[in-house]
Amino acid sequence: MSKSHEHLPSFPSLLAVLGHLEAAGYRISKSKIYRDKDKNFIGVQPDGTVLETEVRAYAATLDRLDGTIDDLSDVHRRKANREVQLQEIKIQKMQLELDKERGKYIPRDEFESELAARAVIFDNGFRHFFQTRVATWIAMVNGQPEKQADLLADLIDGLNEQLTRYATTQTFQVMFLKED
């Protein structure tokens, strides 16, 4: 490199420029870039290097295969963006694992088992409630329709009691027995 441009960003050759422009999504070929060099559309230094400023100016005259580009670092920017996205995904995954360890989440199969267990408790609670209270209800109304309000109030109390038990965060252990 000559002393006048050694501190400026540059590409080592016209072929390196071609590779970079192709990777950045520009519609370019080897014959085109060499024709454009001969027409002085892109300047090449005496030592064969090409200044980045020359490449930027030249790239502005080219068509892109997939839209527009702000500058020549597009490939690097896309790569950096993907790396950032990957890191964010890794962080989210680590956060989820940490939350699981802290008990904020449970595996779906455990959750579904818990719901099934609570449904069994809910069902059994109502069946027990009905079986133990049926005699009370019969005596309560004495076959008299005007006492239906008392029966309904008692049924609603039972429903509320079962719903409260169902909604609790208390842990239950339920054994499922296989019926033959």
Secondary structure in CASP SS format (residue, H / E / C, confidence):
PFRMAT SS
TARGET T0000
AUTHOR 0000-0000-0000
METHOD secondary structure of the structure
MODEL  1
M C 1.00
S C 1.00
K C 1.00
S C 1.00
H C 1.00
E C 1.00
H C 1.00
L C 1.00
P C 1.00
S E 1.00
F E 1.00
P C 1.00
S C 1.00
L H 1.00
L H 1.00
A H 1.00
V H 1.00
L H 1.00
G H 1.00
H H 1.00
L H 1.00
E H 1.00
A H 1.00
A C 1.00
G C 1.00
Y E 1.00
R C 1.00
I C 1.00
S C 1.00
K H 1.00
S H 1.00
K H 1.00
I H 1.00
Y H 1.00
R H 1.00
D H 1.00
K H 1.00
D H 1.00
K C 1.00
N C 1.00
F C 1.00
I C 1.00
G C 1.00
V C 1.00
Q C 1.00
P C 1.00
D C 1.00
G C 1.00
T C 1.00
V E 1.00
L E 1.00
E H 1.00
T H 1.00
E H 1.00
V H 1.00
R H 1.00
A H 1.00
Y H 1.00
A H 1.00
A C 1.00
T C 1.00
L C 1.00
D C 1.00
R E 1.00
L C 1.00
D C 1.00
G C 1.00
T C 1.00
I C 1.00
D C 1.00
D C 1.00
L C 1.00
S C 1.00
D H 1.00
V H 1.00
H H 1.00
R H 1.00
R H 1.00
K H 1.00
A H 1.00
N H 1.00
R H 1.00
E H 1.00
V H 1.00
Q H 1.00
L H 1.00
Q H 1.00
E H 1.00
I H 1.00
K H 1.00
I H 1.00
Q H 1.00
K H 1.00
M H 1.00
Q H 1.00
L H 1.00
E H 1.00
L H 1.00
D H 1.00
K H 1.00
E H 1.00
R C 1.00
G C 1.00
K C 1.00
Y C 1.00
I C 1.00
P C 1.00
R H 1.00
D H 1.00
E H 1.00
F H 1.00
E H 1.00
S H 1.00
E H 1.00
L H 1.00
A H 1.00
A H 1.00
R H 1.00
A H 1.00
V H 1.00
I H 1.00
F H 1.00
D H 1.00
N H 1.00
G H 1.00
F H 1.00
R H 1.00
H H 1.00
F H 1.00
F H 1.00
Q H 1.00
T H 1.00
R H 1.00
V H 1.00
A H 1.00
T H 1.00
W H 1.00
I H 1.00
A H 1.00
M H 1.00
V H 1.00
N C 1.00
G C 1.00
Q C 1.00
P H 1.00
E H 1.00
K H 1.00
Q H 1.00
A H 1.00
D H 1.00
L H 1.00
L H 1.00
A H 1.00
D H 1.00
L H 1.00
I H 1.00
D H 1.00
G H 1.00
L H 1.00
N H 1.00
E H 1.00
Q H 1.00
L H 1.00
T H 1.00
R H 1.00
Y H 1.00
A H 1.00
T C 1.00
T C 1.00
Q C 1.00
T C 1.00
F C 1.00
Q C 1.00
V C 1.00
M C 1.00
F C 1.00
L C 1.00
K C 1.00
E C 1.00
D C 1.00
END
